[in-house]
């Protein structure tokens, strides 16, 4: 009888450990997590474009909500849209983006040449533009990455970045 109780307790302990391991942890998403979550195509301004999964990043907040940003192939878009639209921006939570509030939703984004970061709705209409920063000390800039920064995150495109904080 005692052996059965130990076996039952061991089983419950394993089940709890397995459940805890399966629960998503807050922080920057791994490449495997991004591959599972990111769409393969993204609709914006009247057409769909392939998502560059290798250039897609994201993070999960403390409540498990995800934010993703990824570059898309904008070659089929008009020149005026290509100038400001670089990729998808999907958030399941309200964000502070460089000091501006962004509700949950699906958007387009771009890092502009004049140190600006733009968020647009799917009709390519500007939601807001905020100042971006430049990190001249960044050792190895990559096309797109996200890093933890205190209680928030930094979204980088090369050396240019903008702050993101889940609310």
C-alpha positions in Angstrom: 0.0 0.0 0.0 2.8 2.4 0.9 4.6 1.6 -2.4 1.4 2.6 -4.3 1.3 6.0 -2.5 5.0 6.6 -3.4 4.3 5.7 -7.0 1.2 8.0 -7.1 3.2 10.9 -5.5 6.0 10.4 -8.0 3.6 10.4 -10.9 2.0 13.6 -9.6 5.3 15.3 -9.1 6.3 14.4 -12.7 3.0 15.7 -14.1 3.4 19.0 -12.2 7.0 19.3 -13.5 5.9 18.5 -17.1 3.1 21.1 -16.9 5.5 23.7 -15.5 8.0 23.0 -18.3 5.3 23.4 -21.0 4.1 26.8 -19.7 5.7 29.6 -21.7 8.2 31.7 -19.9 8.5 35.5 -20.3 11.4 36.8 -22.3 12.8 36.8 -25.8 11.5 34.0 -28.0 13.8 31.3 -29.2 14.2 30.8 -33.0 12.1 27.6 -32.7 9.3 29.5 -30.9 9.3 32.2 -33.5 9.1 29.5 -36.3 6.0 28.0 -34.6 4.3 31.4 -34.1 5.2 33.6 -37.1 2.9 33.5 -40.2 4.5 32.5 -43.5 2.8 35.4 -45.4 1.4 38.7 -44.1 -1.4 40.8 -45.5 -0.7 44.5 -45.7 -2.0 47.3 -48.0 -4.0 45.1 -50.3 -1.6 42.2 -50.8 0.2 39.4 -49.1 3.9 39.0 -49.0 6.3 36.3 -47.8 7.6 36.7 -44.2 11.3 36.4 -43.7 11.2 33.9 -40.8 15.0 34.2 -40.3 14.4 37.9 -39.7 11.5 37.6 -37.4 11.8 38.1 -33.6 9.5 38.3 -30.6 9.0 38.2 -26.9 6.5 36.9 -24.4 5.4 39.1 -21.4 4.8 37.9 -17.9 1.1 37.0 -18.6 2.1 34.9 -21.7 1.1 37.4 -24.3 3.3 37.5 -27.4 4.7 40.3 -29.6 6.3 39.5 -33.0 8.1 41.7 -35.5 9.4 40.4 -38.8 10.6 41.6 -42.1 8.6 40.7 -45.2 9.4 40.8 -48.9 8.2 44.2 -50.0 9.3 43.9 -53.6 5.7 43.8 -54.9 4.6 47.0 -53.2 4.5 50.5 -54.6 7.6 52.6 -54.0 5.8 55.0 -51.5 4.9 52.0 -49.3 8.3 50.4 -49.6 9.9 53.6 -48.2 8.1 53.1 -44.9 6.9 49.5 -44.7 9.5 46.9 -43.8 7.5 44.2 -41.9 4.8 42.8 -39.7 4.2 43.8 -36.1 1.8 41.7 -34.2 1.1 42.2 -30.5 -1.3 40.4 -28.2 -0.9 43.0 -25.5 -1.0 46.7 -25.2 2.5 48.2 -25.7 4.4 51.4 -25.0 6.4 51.9 -28.2 9.0 54.6 -27.8 6.5 56.6 -25.6 3.4 56.0 -27.7 0.6 53.6 -26.8 -0.2 50.7 -29.2 -3.3 48.4 -28.6 -3.2 44.7 -29.4 -3.4 44.1 -33.1 -1.7 43.5 -36.4 0.3 46.3 -38.0 3.1 47.2 -40.4 6.3 48.8 -39.2 9.4 50.5 -40.6 12.6 52.1 -39.4 12.9 55.3 -41.4 16.2 57.0 -42.5 15.6 60.1 -40.4 15.8 58.1 -37.1 12.1 57.5 -36.9 10.1 54.3 -36.3 6.6 54.1 -37.9 3.6 51.9 -37.0 0.8 51.6 -39.6 -2.5 49.9 -39.8 -3.1 47.2 -42.5 -4.3 49.9 -44.8 -0.8 51.5 -44.7 -2.2 54.5 -42.7 0.1 55.9 -40.1 -0.9 55.1 -36.5 2.2 57.0 -35.0 5.8 57.8 -35.6 8.3 57.9 -32.8 12.0 58.7 -32.6 14.4 55.7 -32.8 17.8 55.6 -31.3 21.2 54.6 -32.8 23.6 52.2 -31.0 27.0 53.0 -32.5 28.6 50.6 -30.0 26.7 47.5 -31.2 29.4 45.0 -32.0 27.5 42.9 -34.6 24.4 44.5 -36.0 22.0 42.1 -37.6 18.9 42.8 -39.8 16.4 42.4 -37.0 16.7 41.4 -33.3 15.0 42.0 -29.9 16.9 42.2 -26.6 15.7 42.5 -23.0 16.2 46.0 -21.5 15.3 46.2 -17.8 11.6 45.8 -17.7 11.1 46.1 -21.4 12.8 45.3 -24.7 14.7 46.9 -27.6 13.7 46.2 -31.2 16.8 46.6 -33.4 17.1 46.9 -37.2 20.8 47.0 -37.7 22.0 49.7 -35.3 18.7 51.5 -35.1 16.3 50.6 -32.2 13.1 51.5 -30.5 11.9 50.6 -27.0 9.0 48.3 -26.4 7.3 47.8 -23.0 4.3 45.5 -22.5 1.7 47.0 -20.2 
